[in-house]
């Protein structure tokens, strides 16, 4: 008896998925999968930017600081660069004894102590 082979189609481009790809594959190529996820992530970032522009501006400031390897900065300098503390960032830890407050901003953690901010990128397990 001849086996019936069902044609599967790529979730990204709609082309047929080659039989050589594993049975669970939903994209015709690895590249097509990356393209799909990159486009989805770009759309999510755009939605975040439109829905909460202040929060997204803070994100861009922090991301640029991390890119420049500036992980410890004064509140005054961060404010001059555009970081807005009036914009909602989720508090994830407040330690009254150490007088520190830790905020979460997407994949970053900002710990404020005195007049300094320490920036840390959260690991994939935490983000």
JOQUI-V605714 format. One record per residue. N is the residue number from 1. PHI is phi in degrees with one decimal (none if undefined). OMEGA is omega in whole degrees, 0 to 359 (none if undefined). NEAR is the number of other C-alpha atoms within 12 Angstrom. Layout:
N|PHI|OMEGA|NEAR / N|PHI|OMEGA|NEAR
This chain:
1|none|183|3 / 2|-81.5|179|4 / 3|-76.7|178|5 / 4|-85.7|180|6 / 5|-102.8|180|10 / 6|-85.7|178|11 / 7|-78.1|178|17 / 8|-104.9|182|22 / 9|-121.4|183|22 / 10|-63.8|178|24 / 11|-68.5|182|21 / 12|-94.8|188|24 / 13|-105.5|179|19 / 14|87.7|177|17 / 15|-68.7|178|16 / 16|-71.4|179|21 / 17|-88.5|181|27 / 18|-57.7|180|21 / 19|-62.6|181|18 / 20|-73.3|177|12 / 21|-74.2|182|18 / 22|-64.5|187|14 / 23|-62.1|181|16 / 24|-89.4|183|14 / 25|-63.5|177|22 / 26|-114.8|177|27 / 27|-123.7|182|28 / 28|-70.8|177|29 / 29|-141.9|176|25 / 30|-61.4|180|19 / 31|-58.7|180|15 / 32|-63.1|177|23 / 33|-64.0|178|21 / 34|-62.8|179|18 / 35|-60.6|179|19 / 36|-59.9|182|22 / 37|-66.4|178|17 / 38|-63.2|178|15 / 39|-64.5|178|15 / 40|-62.6|180|15 / 41|-65.2|178|14 / 42|-63.2|179|14 / 43|-65.6|179|14 / 44|-64.4|178|16 / 45|-62.6|179|21 / 46|-63.6|178|16 / 47|-62.8|178|15 / 48|-64.1|181|20 / 49|-63.4|181|18 / 50|-74.6|184|14 / 51|-81.1|180|13 / 52|-139.7|185|18 / 53|-61.2|180|18 / 54|-65.9|180|22 / 55|-65.7|180|28 / 56|-68.1|177|27 / 57|-63.6|176|29 / 58|-58.4|180|33 / 59|-58.7|180|35 / 60|-63.9|178|26 / 61|-61.9|182|28 / 62|-65.0|180|37 / 63|-60.8|178|26 / 64|-65.8|178|20 / 65|-62.1|179|27 / 66|-63.6|179|23 / 67|-59.5|179|14 / 68|-85.8|180|13 / 69|62.5|175|15 / 70|-97.9|185|20 / 71|-109.0|178|25 / 72|-140.6|187|23 / 73|-146.1|178|29 / 74|-74.8|178|22 / 75|-60.5|181|23 / 76|-60.3|180|16 / 77|-64.9|179|18 / 78|-61.6|178|28 / 79|-65.0|177|21 / 80|-61.1|179|14 / 81|-79.4|176|20 / 82|115.5|178|23 / 83|-69.2|185|31 / 84|-111.2|182|24 / 85|-80.7|175|24 / 86|-81.2|178|12 / 87|-81.0|184|20 / 88|-64.1|169|20 / 89|-126.1|185|28 / 90|-68.5|175|21 / 91|-75.5|179|21 / 92|-109.8|178|19 / 93|-162.3|175|19 / 94|-128.7|182|18 / 95|-112.8|183|15 / 96|-65.4|182|11 / 97|-64.9|180|9 / 98|-86.3|183|13 / 99|55.3|177|15 / 100|-125.5|174|21 / 101|-129.9|180|25 / 102|-113.7|179|26 / 103|-110.5|175|32 / 104|-111.8|178|29 / 105|-133.4|186|32 / 106|54.1|183|29 / 107|-91.4|181|23 / 108|-118.4|174|32 / 109|-118.4|178|31 / 110|-117.4|179|40 / 111|-107.4|181|33 / 112|-104.5|178|31 / 113|-140.6|184|23 / 114|63.8|179|15 / 115|-107.6|182|18 / 116|-115.6|175|22 / 117|-123.3|173|29 / 118|-107.3|182|29 / 119|-107.5|179|34 / 120|-138.6|174|29 / 121|-83.7|180|27 / 122|-73.8|180|17 / 123|-73.6|181|11 / 124|-59.4|180|9 / 125|-69.2|183|7 / 126|-90.0|188|13 / 127|-74.1|none|13
